[in-house]
């Protein structure tokens, strides 16, 4: 994993924690509707964050490692 991919993972972790804190804070103001509010807000936002990070990590793969995998079939990704 190269430096850009590691940065994406760190930013993704921070974003997921921030999203969790905001959703819990806003959800506790809803009273009895905390669970429904949390599921309606955190799941879509968290899913979007995870998918975005996954796409960036795949996009920023090291081209050398891809060429090595083509030359050496024993290396699997």
N, C-alpha and C positions, 0 to 999 in steps of 0.2 A: 504494500500500500504506500503510495507516494505522499508527499507533503500536502498537496491539494486535497487529496481524498481524506487524509486525517483531519484537515481543517473542516471539511464538510461534516465529518462525524462529530467533531467537537461543537460546531455551530448547531447541528441538529439536536444534540443532547441539551444544549442550553435553551433552544427554542421549545423543545418538548416540555422542559421543566417550567419555563415561563408561561406556556399555554396552559399547563396544568394548574399553576397558581392562579392565573386570571380566571379560568373557568370555575375553579373552586370558590374563589372570592365572589364572583358574580352569582354563582349558584347558591351560596349561602344566604344571599339577600332574597332569594325566591321563597325561602321557607320550606314548605312541604314539597315543592316542585324541584328540589335540588337534583334528584336522580335524573329526572326527565330532562331538565335543563343541561345537566352535565353531559348526558349521552348525546343530546342534540348539538352541542357545541364542540366538545372536546374530540369526539370520534372523527367528525369530518376534518377538523383542523389538524389533528394528529396524523390522520391518514394522508392528508395533503403534504404535510411536512415530511413524513417517511417516504412517500413516493418521489417527492422532489429530491430528497437526499439520495435515494437509490439511483435516480436518473443521472444526477451529477457525478456520483461515484463511478457509474458505468461509463459515462462520457469521458471522464478524466483518467481512464486507465492508462497505464504506461504502454506506449506502442511497442517497446522492446519486448515486454513480456508476452504480448500477443503474437509477435513474430516467433519467439522461442517456442510457444505452444504449438504453432503450426509446423515448425521443424521437428519438434520432439513430441510425438503423440502420447508419450507417457505422462506429460504434464497436463493435468486437467484443471479446468477453472470451475 
